[in-house]
Amino acid sequence: MKLSYQSIQNQEAWKGYHLPAYDPAEIAENTRRNPQWLHFGSGNIFRIFPAALCQKLIEQGKMDTGIVCCEGYDDEIITRCFRPYDNLTIGVTLNADGRLDKEVIGSMADSLTMLYDAEKIAQIFKQPSLQMVSFTITEKGYSLRNAKQELVPTVVEDMENGPEGCKSFMAQLAAMCLGRKQACGKPLALVSMDNCSHNGEKLQMAVMEIARAWLDNGKISPEDYAYLENDVAFPWSMIDKITPRPHPVVEQQLIADGLEDISPFVTTKHTYTAPFVNAEKSQYLVIEDWFPNGRPALEDAGVIITSRDTVNKVEKMKVCTCLNPLHTCLAVYGCILGYTSIAEEMKDEELCAFITRMSREEGMPFVVDPGVIDPQQFLDEVLTARFPNPFMPDTPQRIATDTSQKLSIRFGETIKAYIASADHEASELKLIPLVLAGWLRYLIGVDDEGNAFDISPDPLLPAMQEKLAGMELGGPVDAEQLRPILSDASIFAVDLYACGLADTVIGYFAELMAGKGAVRATLKKYVH
């Protein structure tokens, strides 16, 4: 059988799948007449999270329209993953106990590309019924600059030429918003759902920088600029749902169910995708309540609608205490100990004890409690369900990428909380310094058996290796050689000497460097 409108009419053939409890064709027609929700970035997380939320609202009778999904980067997702399957997707939930929950998601009412359907998308922007435009385009999608922080040529060209015929996506977006102003003048919410801090601010800054250039160049009026500044909202959000590449076990299960033409493929732009999406069960979406033209009843599908301050607190809870620091610990030590799977690391007695004690004993006393999600429950779910899930093929090597850029937020905020506390001192910390020492040991590029391994990309890697030059496994550790690194507050958010942690880190590092097997021996000594 094939994934299509016609096929899902035969419910008997789709036993074991949750099918749309509505007519997707009717929803698509309603959406065509009164579009309410437009989405850019038609990748995996969109199809199994926002699109599934919309399906839930339609089935509850809270919405009678679906989502128009648009792709501004990789057209093949639309032409090969959406249109041949009547815009349907199979969403597969990977339960930690090995069960698969399968659902056909039919809430995507239309699928468009900026390359071929720009005029149609611009017309949707002009409809008074449109309430929100959401985005999962990755953090890079909001950037107007290259690695040297120079405006890219297409953005410069768009800034000079004005709203007509824009080439860069952010300029096209600003132009379509101005088209809305001219057509109906109604306000609109642009909602980033990307997994990056202060995502709404990143989107707003990109749109408004282009608009400011247009205003300065006489390409738009002060009234146009004021519309973008006052009538277009940019709510912040926090999204959390691990959505790995299509899993071979899932593909085999779907084929065993009788499905055809379901296999994953890689687009020419290197997107790994398939007509199905698989993801963990846990999911969180917290959005700032800033929708000047109304919105769907997202809270009825489990979305937390709240204040910007609370969104920020949820982000800090996750990034500074309950998830990201644990990831970094498993990343650096996993690479040194030869692991290629986070789930496998969770079976390691020392590593599991390490992150459990570090988070509960050192992180949680200073966790930011957002009030809308219980930090203890969130952490317990990470430790007992999310990280051990064998279906989550995340690797320590991937997570170790750019570690130098992550240490200050993931550990520095907790260290600063200890410094600021009247009842505690940073020097009390024992396990967080062991992570920092582990990072230095990781930068040596030699595993616990004495074999070289590839260090993941990191912008500070050349500078760090230069500072660590000459240090070898089994050789002496020169404490003074470490001073330029450990005193660098741009890496750790604090000077580790000033807060009394440098000597602890140096001591651990010396033990980790003692020779083959020293990393395992050090973990056994300190984490139990």
Phi and psi in degrees as a GROMACS rama.xvg file:
@    title "Ramachandran Plot"
@    xaxis  label "Phi"
@    yaxis  label "Psi"
@TYPE xy
-118.14  151.278  LYS-2
-76.0545  110.234  LEU-3
-162.937  164.61  SER-4
-53.7715  -48.6988  TYR-5
-62.5798  -42.484  GLN-6
-63.9341  -41.323  SER-7
-74.3136  -5.19607  ILE-8
-67.6755  -28.3812  GLN-9
-87.1308  83.3996  ASN-10
-63.8413  -28.2256  GLN-11
-61.2194  -38.1062  GLU-12
-70.2967  -21.1517  ALA-13
-106.594  31.915  TRP-14
-59.1752  137.537  LYS-15
92.3477  -4.42414  GLY-16
-113.874  139.757  TYR-17
-80.9284  118.737  HIS-18
-99.2733  154.973  LEU-19
-55.7957  127.553  PRO-20
-88.9901  44.7078  ALA-21
-163.413  173.971  TYR-22
-94.862  106.496  ASP-23
-57.173  -31.7672  PRO-24
-66.9894  -38.6225  ALA-25
-66.1436  -42.602  GLU-26
-61.9147  -40.6814  ILE-27
-62.8165  -39.1135  ALA-28
-68.5422  -42.2418  GLU-29
-58.6296  -40.7971  ASN-30
-66.9118  -39.5621  THR-31
-59.7228  -39.6056  ARG-32
-76.9952  -39.6535  ARG-33
-137.667  73.1557  ASN-34
-62.6472  136.277  PRO-35
-117.727  -34.8814  GLN-36
-135.892  121.292  TRP-37
-116.143  141.237  LEU-38
-134.171  134.721  HIS-39
-107.512  133.751  PHE-40
101.771  88.3983  GLY-41
-97.0317  33.7677  SER-42
-79.1579  -165.989  GLY-43
-64.6461  -46.6446  ASN-44
-65.3965  -34.6402  ILE-45
-61.5  -44.4846  PHE-46
-70.3802  -29.7888  ARG-47
-102.568  -4.21571  ILE-48
-121.248  -78.7804  PHE-49
-56.6259  -42.4272  PRO-50
-65.1454  -36.7083  ALA-51
-69.3612  -34.7077  ALA-52
-62.2609  -44.2445  LEU-53
-61.4829  -42.5591  CYS-54
-58.4566  -43.6995  GLN-55
-59.8336  -42.4024  LYS-56
-67.6168  -37.1729  LEU-57
-64.0931  -43.8322  ILE-58
-67.5772  -26.6336  GLU-59
-81.6328  -6.35646  GLN-60
79.4187  14.4111  GLY-61
-90.7054  -14.8976  LYS-62
-138.079  147.741  MET-63
-123.73  13.5062  ASP-64
-127.003  162.391  THR-65
-109.908  -156.819  GLY-66
-109.61  132.367  ILE-67
-88.2633  115.253  VAL-68
-103.121  138.76  CYS-69
-126.69  148.491  CYS-70
-124.15  121.09  GLU-71
-103.011  -2.30412  GLY-72
-122.13  -56.3474  TYR-73
-116.989  93.3033  ASP-74
-61.8887  -26.9205  ASP-75
-63.5512  -27.2699  GLU-76
-59.7327  -42.0657  ILE-77
-71.9416  -49.0439  ILE-78
-73.7754  -24.5573  THR-79
-112.282  -20.7439  ARG-80
-109.493  -24.4532  CYS-81
-105.761  -62.1982  PHE-82
-63.7243  -39.3153  ARG-83
-66.3676  -13.5472  PRO-84
-117.648  26.5391  TYR-85
54.2921  35.036  ASP-86
61.87  21.8931  ASN-87
-94.1233  152.56  LEU-88
-136.026  147.138  THR-89
-97.0318  119.574  ILE-90
-100.855  125.312  GLY-91
-118.464  120.57  VAL-92
-91.095  126.791  THR-93
-95.6158  95.5178  LEU-94
-74.9342  147.833  ASN-95
-62.8658  -23.1116  ALA-96
-88.006  6.20903  ASP-97
98.237  -11.5108  GLY-98
-73.0097  149.333  ARG-99
-114.351  124.948  LEU-100
-99.8093  125.496  ASP-101
-116.72  134.813  LYS-102
-140.581  137.369  GLU-103
-93.5728  120.569  VAL-104
-100.494  122.259  ILE-105
-120.423  18.8703  GLY-106
-84.475  -5.29759  SER-107
-84.9031  103.844  MET-108
-77.3055  -27.3074  ALA-109
-156.841  157.461  ASP-110
-132.943  122.815  SER-111
-130.569  159.805  LEU-112
-124.805  144.57  THR-113
-63.6443  -29.7192  MET-114
-65.8965  -43.1829  LEU-115
-110.253  -18.7042  TYR-116
-122.777  26.6961  ASP-117
-58.4184  -39.5521  ALA-118
-68.0075  -39.871  GLU-119
-64.5323  -40.9365  LYS-120
-65.0097  -42.029  ILE-121
-61.1934  -35.7537  ALA-122
-67.8369  -37.1871  GLN-123
-63.2917  -38.9315  ILE-124
-58.8576  -27.8297  PHE-125
-82.7214  -7.29533  LYS-126
-79.0087  128.02  GLN-127
-58.2942  -26.5077  PRO-128
-70.4344  -19.4063  SER-129
-67.2547  124.681  LEU-130
-107.713  -37.6062  GLN-131
-145.128  143.776  MET-132
-120.406  118.421  VAL-133
-108.883  164.397  SER-134
-141.124  133.473  PHE-135
-132.268  81.2952  THR-136
-118.831  10.4307  ILE-137
67.8272  158.576  THR-138
-58.5771  -33.2374  GLU-139
-62.6527  -26.8795  LYS-140
-64.2185  -20.0559  GLY-141
-94.9386  -5.46761  TYR-142
-83.5214  135.168  SER-143
-98.6641  -2.44511  LEU-144
-124.42  160.612  ARG-145
-89.9624  -172.428  ASN-146
-62.8429  -24.2988  ALA-147
-89.2378  9.28819  LYS-148
63.9916  29.2733  GLN-149
-100.407  140  GLU-150
-57.6227  132.674  LEU-151
-71.8674  151.767  VAL-152
-54.7707  -40.9744  PRO-153
-64.8153  -34.8545  THR-154
-67.8091  -43.1141  VAL-155
-58.7129  -44.5515  VAL-156
-62.3452  -44.5802  GLU-157
-64.2526  -39.1398  ASP-158
-62.8869  -36.5678  MET-159
-75.7493  -36.1167  GLU-160
-86.8937  -21.5442  ASN-161
91.0938  -172.959  GLY-162
-67.6335  -14.5795  PRO-163
-81.8979  128.605  GLU-164
65.8642  37.6829  GLY-165
-65.7698  149.732  CYS-166
-106.269  -36.4825  LYS-167
-83.7513  148.543  SER-168
-64.5763  -44.2334  PHE-169
-63.4765  -35.325  MET-170
-69.1885  -40.0183  ALA-171
-60.2827  -40.3326  GLN-172
-63.6666  -47.2546  LEU-173
-60.2178  -40.0957  ALA-174
-65.2079  -40.0737  ALA-175
-68.0176  -34.1539  MET-176
-64.1258  -40.1662  CYS-177
-68.0909  -32.6179  LEU-178
-61.7827  -36.2099  GLY-179
-64.943  -42.1113  ARG-180
-57.9067  -45.6803  LYS-181
-67.3552  -35.9617  GLN-182
-80.4982  -46.4925  ALA-183
-135.764  -18.2205  CYS-184
71.7893  4.99966  GLY-185
-77.2586  150.711  LYS-186
-72.9045  175.691  PRO-187
-159.83  148.916  LEU-188
-108.152  127.54  ALA-189
-104.451  112.093  LEU-190
-113.67  105.418  VAL-191
-73.6688  128.966  SER-192
-115.749  27.5301  MET-193
-85.7755  150.69  ASP-194
-83.0116  71.1535  ASN-195
-146.607  149.178  CYS-196
-65.2906  139.34  SER-197
54.8283  44.064  HIS-198
-60.2168  -38.9264  ASN-199
-63.5377  -35.8966  GLY-200
-67.1774  -39.9455  GLU-201
-61.5245  -43.6296  LYS-202
-64.2789  -46.2478  LEU-203
-61.1806  -43.7334  GLN-204
-63.5583  -38.2918  MET-205
-66.2107  -48.092  ALA-206
-63.0381  -44.3305  VAL-207
-74.4648  -27.2799  MET-208
-66.7831  -39.8756  GLU-209
-66.4163  -43.5919  ILE-210
-62.5896  -39.5118  ALA-211
-62.8835  -41.0612  ARG-212
-63.0726  -41.9414  ALA-213
-62.7412  -42.0007  TRP-214
-63.5088  -46.5774  LEU-215
-64.271  -30.6615  ASP-216
-90.1684  5.49035  ASN-217
72.4492  21.0859  GLY-218
-90.2534  -20.4129  LYS-219
-134.752  163.602  ILE-220
-88.319  162.385  SER-221
-56.7738  -32.1595  PRO-222
-67.8889  -37.7385  GLU-223
-61.5064  -46.8621  ASP-224
-62.1523  -42.0819  TYR-225
-63.2712  -35.0894  ALA-226
-61.4576  -48.0066  TYR-227
-64.3392  -33.7082  LEU-228
-77.784  -35.9279  GLU-229
-109.755  -27.4683  ASN-230
-107.62  -10.6624  ASP-231
-103.945  121.597  VAL-232
-95.4814  149.248  ALA-233
-130.036  72.2121  PHE-234
-61.058  144.123  PRO-235
-84.5169  154.033  TRP-236
-146.914  163.809  SER-237
-129.645  121.998  MET-238
-119.164  141.383  ILE-239
-149.921  107.659  ASP-240
-163.787  116.393  LYS-241
-74.342  119.944  ILE-242
-126.894  87.1738  THR-243
-74.9092  174.429  PRO-244
-60.3422  159.289  ARG-245
-51.9097  129.295  PRO-246
-92.5238  135.153  HIS-247
-57.4064  -36.1574  PRO-248
-62.45  -38.7312  VAL-249
-68.0915  -45.3418  VAL-250
-55.6244  -45.9424  GLU-251
-62.7425  -38.6181  GLN-252
-64.7616  -43.0549  GLN-253
-66.431  -39.3912  LEU-254
-64.8557  -40.0579  ILE-255
-63.6276  -28.467  ALA-256
-74.5821  -9.23026  ASP-257
104.537  5.94784  GLY-258
-78.0204  142.986  LEU-259
-114.453  161.43  GLU-260
50.6892  49.205  ASP-261
-118.143  -1.50837  ILE-262
-71.9062  147.118  SER-263
-65.1919  159.048  PRO-264
-150.318  167.275  PHE-265
-115.83  126.409  VAL-266
-74.6047  169.275  THR-267
-65.0566  -18.3408  THR-268
-97.0059  16.4927  LYS-269
69.4843  30.4126  HIS-270
-88.1583  126.988  THR-271
-90.3577  116.437  TYR-272
-151.261  175.775  THR-273
-164.11  169.254  ALA-274
-69.8507  -5.11428  PRO-275
-121.461  157.742  PHE-276
-128.12  137.435  VAL-277
-120.481  144.078  ASN-278
-157.388  164.104  ALA-279
-68.5008  164.519  GLU-280
-75.0865  -40.1834  LYS-281
-60.9341  135.828  SER-282
-157.019  143.454  GLN-283
-139.482  132.372  TYR-284
-136.729  116.841  LEU-285
-120.584  123.773  VAL-286
-128.577  138.161  ILE-287
-64.588  135.302  GLU-288
-80.7296  85.2144  ASP-289
-144.829  79.5915  TRP-290
-129.597  87.1071  PHE-291
-69.0882  -12.5613  PRO-292
-116.043  24.5817  ASN-293
82.3525  177.386  GLY-294
-162.459  163.336  ARG-295
-63.8708  161.523  PRO-296
-79.7806  64.3111  ALA-297
-58.6373  -31.955  LEU-298
-62.4103  -24.4629  GLU-299
-75.6214  -8.55912  ASP-300
-108.747  10.1731  ALA-301
101.609  -0.210051  GLY-302
-76.0422  139.067  VAL-303
-93.7175  114.58  ILE-304
-100.191  122.965  ILE-305
-154.377  -162.962  THR-306
-87.6663  162.677  SER-307
-60.4135  -40.396  ARG-308
-60.0218  -40.0393  ASP-309
-70.3627  -39.2803  THR-310
-56.5016  -44.7022  VAL-311
-62.1694  -39.8476  ASN-312
-68.0036  -39.2012  LYS-313
-61.6061  -43.8671  VAL-314
-58.303  -45.9112  GLU-315
-65.7142  -40.0905  LYS-316
-56.3736  -46.5071  MET-317
-71.5147  -49.0581  LYS-318
-77.2228  -34.9278  VAL-319
-93.9338  -18.8007  CYS-320
-136.903  -53.9276  THR-321
-93.7416  -12.816  CYS-322
-141.21  -59.5082  LEU-323
-63.2868  -40.36  ASN-324
-62.2938  -35.2999  PRO-325
-64.5359  -42.1353  LEU-326
-58.6598  -46.4587  HIS-327
-64.1857  -40.5339  THR-328
-59.6304  -48.5369  CYS-329
-65.9948  -30.976  LEU-330
-66.5443  -54.3528  ALA-331
-69.8507  -42.9813  VAL-332
-74.0824  -31.2967  TYR-333
-62.9987  -40.6501  GLY-334
-65.0698  -41.8399  CYS-335
-66.7251  -33.8531  ILE-336
-94.4681  5.41778  LEU-337
84.7723  16.5908  GLY-338
-83.2298  151.44  TYR-339
-126.651  13.4703  THR-340
-147.212  130.486  SER-341
-63.8479  -40.452  ILE-342
-61.4046  -38.9065  ALA-343
-66.8803  -36.329  GLU-344
-61.3317  -32.5833  GLU-345
-68.4947  -13.2041  MET-346
-88.1132  -7.36248  LYS-347
-82.7038  119.542  ASP-348
-57.0606  -44.6806  GLU-349
-69.6298  -46.1369  GLU-350
-65.8331  -40.7065  LEU-351
-64.4926  -42.9423  CYS-352
-64.6672  -37.8171  ALA-353
-57.9667  -58.0647  PHE-354
-70.8672  -29.3842  ILE-355
-66.9148  -48.9949  THR-356
-68.2086  -43.1959  ARG-357
-57.9286  -46.003  MET-358
-72.0458  -44.4104  SER-359
-76.3796  -40.5201  ARG-360
-88.657  -35.2584  GLU-361
-106.258  -34.7403  GLU-362
-84.212  -48.663  GLY-363
-62.0611  -31.3967  MET-364
-58.3531  -22.0286  PRO-365
-121.946  20.2283  PHE-366
-64.3359  144.1  VAL-367
-80.9841  119.513  VAL-368
-95.4069  109.917  ASP-369
-76.1785  -13.693  PRO-370
88.0162  -27.4025  GLY-371
-98.4348  -18.751  VAL-372
-132.399  132.382  ILE-373
-78.26  117.526  ASP-374
-58.2077  -37.5912  PRO-375
-65.9112  -43.153  GLN-376
-64.6802  -40.6968  GLN-377
-61.3478  -47.4708  PHE-378
-62.9618  -43.9804  LEU-379
-60.258  -39.1735  ASP-380
-65.0034  -41.1686  GLU-381
-59.8684  -47.2926  VAL-382
-73.4051  -34.3325  LEU-383
-104.675  -21.3813  THR-384
-123.759  -44.7163  ALA-385
-78.0636  -56.8429  ARG-386
-65.1739  -37.8679  PHE-387
-77.7618  -4.84266  PRO-388
-64.3746  115.082  ASN-389
-66.9559  -17.1941  PRO-390
-78.7396  -11.5625  PHE-391
-89.4144  94.0914  MET-392
-81.7009  43.2347  PRO-393
-80.1123  143.886  ASP-394
-114.026  147.169  THR-395
-60.9093  -29.5714  PRO-396
-64.3715  -40.319  GLN-397
-67.6915  -44.0836  ARG-398
-69.4002  -25.9785  ILE-399
-73.0565  -9.88576  ALA-400
-59.5296  134.912  THR-401
58.6526  31.8488  ASP-402
-58.2408  -35.0605  THR-403
-60.3656  -25.7327  SER-404
-85.3739  -10.2891  GLN-405
-106.522  -20.306  LYS-406
-62.7205  -37.3305  LEU-407
-65.0563  -41.6019  SER-408
-80.5172  -36.9477  ILE-409
-77.9818  -28.8252  ARG-410
-125.804  -32.5877  PHE-411
-61.6225  -35.0143  GLY-412
-66.4765  -37.9074  GLU-413
-68.5504  -42.109  THR-414
-59.7039  -42.5774  ILE-415
-64.5963  -34.6529  LYS-416
-64.4258  -38.6979  ALA-417
-65.4803  -41.6764  TYR-418
-61.4196  -40.0169  ILE-419
-79.5476  -14.1694  ALA-420
-75.3901  142.529  SER-421
-77.9956  -20.6449  ALA-422
-105.877  -6.60478  ASP-423
-134.644  163.987  HIS-424
-133.064  149.354  GLU-425
-59.7607  -30.5979  ALA-426
-64.5828  -13.0202  SER-427
-69.7294  -24.6263  GLU-428
-66.5416  135.017  LEU-429
-120.901  -34.575  LYS-430
-92.9129  -37.9339  LEU-431
-59.2111  -44.7875  ILE-432
-60.2751  -29.255  PRO-433
-68.8463  -30.8057  LEU-434
-67.2836  -45.0264  VAL-435
-63.8609  -40.2295  LEU-436
-65.2775  -36.4976  ALA-437
-63.1283  -35.3736  GLY-438
-64.8711  -43.2997  TRP-439
-61.3392  -41.8777  LEU-440
-63.7445  -38.9918  ARG-441
-60.1931  -39.1124  TYR-442
-66.6904  -16.2635  LEU-443
-67.6  -24.7198  ILE-444
75.4139  22.6883  GLY-445
-127.517  131.179  VAL-446
-78.3909  -176.803  ASP-447
-72.2081  -11.4894  ASP-448
-96.4028  0.574999  GLU-449
89.0627  9.93931  GLY-450
-97.0487  142.97  ASN-451
-69.9703  144.974  ALA-452
-134.887  162.529  PHE-453
-79.5726  125.459  ASP-454
-81.7034  136.361  ILE-455
-67.0445  154.627  SER-456
-56.6399  143.168  PRO-457
-161.694  130.8  ASP-458
-61.8595  -25.6583  PRO-459
-94.8729  3.02424  LEU-460
-57.4711  -49.4024  LEU-461
-58.989  -42.4974  PRO-462
-66.3339  -41.1059  ALA-463
-66.3649  -42.1549  MET-464
-67.2619  -31.8981  GLN-465
-65.7448  -40.4417  GLU-466
-69.3876  -27.9667  LYS-467
-96.4889  6.32317  LEU-468
-55.3492  134.964  ALA-469
95.2748  -17.9507  GLY-470
-79.714  127.338  MET-471
-131.394  153.039  GLU-472
-57.8948  127.45  LEU-473
88.5932  -9.23772  GLY-474
-94.048  176.99  GLY-475
-72.1842  151.674  PRO-476
-107.003  119.534  VAL-477
-89.3051  107.164  ASP-478
-59.5066  -37.986  ALA-479
-66.5388  -28.3256  GLU-480
-66.3519  -25.5167  GLN-481
-84.2251  -14.8169  LEU-482
-55.2121  -45.616  ARG-483
-60.7188  -28.4321  PRO-484
-79.9458  -51.799  ILE-485
-70.6588  -18.3513  LEU-486
-92.6122  -0.0274399  SER-487
-85.5046  100.757  ASP-488
-69.5814  -16.672  ALA-489
-71.4591  -20.6049  SER-490
-91.0586  -46.3129  ILE-491
-105.09  -1.37034  PHE-492
75.4451  -12.0105  ALA-493
-144.074  160  VAL-494
-81.9115  114.109  ASP-495
-65.6432  -23.2466  LEU-496
-70.809  -44.7098  TYR-497
-63.9495  -30.3443  ALA-498
-99.3827  5.06995  CYS-499
84.2645  17.4749  GLY-500
-105.492  -12.555  LEU-501
-61.4474  -45.3762  ALA-502
-62.8965  -36.0729  ASP-503
-63.5046  -45.7874  THR-504
-63.2844  -43.4602  VAL-505
-62.4778  -42.6657  ILE-506
-60.6859  -45.5705  GLY-507
-61.6895  -45.4594  TYR-508
-59.2623  -41.6314  PHE-509
-60.5034  -41.0202  ALA-510
-67.7256  -40.0843  GLU-511
-65.9431  -26.5469  LEU-512
-93.1164  1.9175  MET-513
-62.531  -24.3954  ALA-514
155.266  -171.216  GLY-515
-60.3532  138.022  LYS-516
79.2722  -1.38045  GLY-517
-69.1183  -31.6017  ALA-518
-65.9346  -48.2125  VAL-519
-61.5585  -42.694  ARG-520
-63.2408  -39.8017  ALA-521
-66.222  -41.8435  THR-522
-62.6569  -44.5355  LEU-523
-60.2867  -34.9833  LYS-524
-71.1501  -35.9652  LYS-525
-112.026  -20.6535  TYR-526
-95.5908  -10.7054  VAL-527
